[in-house]
Amino acid sequence: MPSYTTSEFKKGLKVQIDGDPYLMLECNFVKPGKGNALYKCKLRNLIRGTVLERTFKGGDSLEAADVSEIQAQYLYRQGEMFVFMDNNTYEQYELTADQVGDAWKYLKEGTVCSMILFNNNPISVTPPNHVVLRVEYCEPAVRGNTATNLTKPVKLETGAEIIVPAFVEMGDMIKIDTRSDEYLERVKE
Amino acid sequence: MPASGLPHDWPPAASWEMLRLRARLLQQVRAFFDARGFLEVETPLLSAEVAIDRHLDPFEVRPVRGGHPAGERLWLQTSPEFHMKRLMAAGGEAIFQIAHVFRQAEYGALHNPEFTMVEWYRRGDGLPQAMDLTDELCQTILGTAPAVRRSYAEAWQAAVGLDLHQADAADLAACARAHGISVGPEFEAADRDTWLHLLFAELVQPALAAAAPDRAAAVIVSHFPASQAALAEVAGEPPVAERFELFVNGIELANGYNELRSAAVLRQRNQQQNDHRHAAGKPRLPDPPWLLAAMEAGLPPCAGVALGFDRLVMLAAGASSLAEVLAFPAPRS
């Protein structure tokens, strides 16, 4: 891979440190009038999500990271592995439950996710902001109760549990914001 | 974005209110020096001589035609220092200049590759007089309280708590680690001065902002390590550079010297700086024959100070980046 020297450092650069891919979040140029240039950087580890603060001197370099984003649809789960397929190349990728993280809650067959590849290996997957899923099981709706502040837990077709208004019934299709885990609305099929 | 696909950032970055403040401050700076008998001068921005500093990268200009000596390389000046010293050697008493200067690859909240420098020299001044005048300028223009004064060693001791004169590069690296300052593997091989700059920026400068009794006060740090003398005299035991910097809110605003007068010492320092440049893969720069000739003819005892005018405007306006006070900062210049 090519490398970047400090004069090329900028927000958004993808680089490698100790073998991990990082996204440069910030790069601040600091220089005494009679001294060497310093570049104070904040970098996010794209695998672990942790943020590293590191200072470089003018002329230092970082290796570029081969990081790309693809659209991949979820196919199925096989034990601890989640299997996805690149919609353009039909190439299949397997992620561990650890790599998938909380995204499993919103994965049903055919869901198109954005997937980050590092050296052509998947490192993370993000479901669409909004998904529509069927309510697999819940306690019956409370008849005649129209209060909107009553809520209850329901089990989705993916096996995940979320909190919804009390009027939601079994078999309803509901729209969920995957970033906040919040119920948005009922959807007519 | 205009339909033509032309850039949308053609208007100035600074507001008209800011540009009016800039204009007022330019007038106030001129009035300050005029009232003290300084003569305003203008010297070339483009020259066959340029400061030789391991950390300054001048813009080289070529090809060269007309007027300048044939075959010369020319540079945009990183400060008007050389020509102003030639004026001092030729009988200058007290001179000041407001000049645009140029430094490659310096861009950030407090840097722009082209910026405005106020620089002045006065015959007979030493470091104390230069510090007094710079402090007075800040009090007059920014309304700061009289500057808190610290030697580099004192400021260092208070912020870092390590014996400056005993510490070598390995001690300084350990100190950075102990303070949780993370650097890359290439940095680990840095020399002593590079570690000093890192620790100064990370630990001493933030402490200077806190050292002033209130935020509107200035701090003067003087007597830098001899290895950071640039073109200042070195004196004392242990030897230190007769150089000071003035900080406001922890931001470096001005840098002054009791000026080095020996042509022979200047040649040695240029050689050292060029060796550092060469080791870092940067081109060597030629010795400046006109400046050396002027110094051999005799530079009078004098002090010189350079002050970043854009930073002065920024501090006066309470702005946090130079882009707010420049009509057209580098990305849209």
Interface residues (C-beta under 8 A of the other chain):
Chain A: S7 I17 N28 F29 V30 K31 P32 G33 K34 G35 N36 A37 L38 L52 E53 R54 T55 F56 K57 G58 G59 D60 S61 L62
Chain B: D53 R54 H55 A105 E106 Y107 G108 A109 L110 H111 I181 S182 V183 G184 E186 F187 A190 D193 T194 L196 H197 L198 F200 A201 E202 F224 Q228 A230 R243 E245 E252 N255 A280 G281 A306
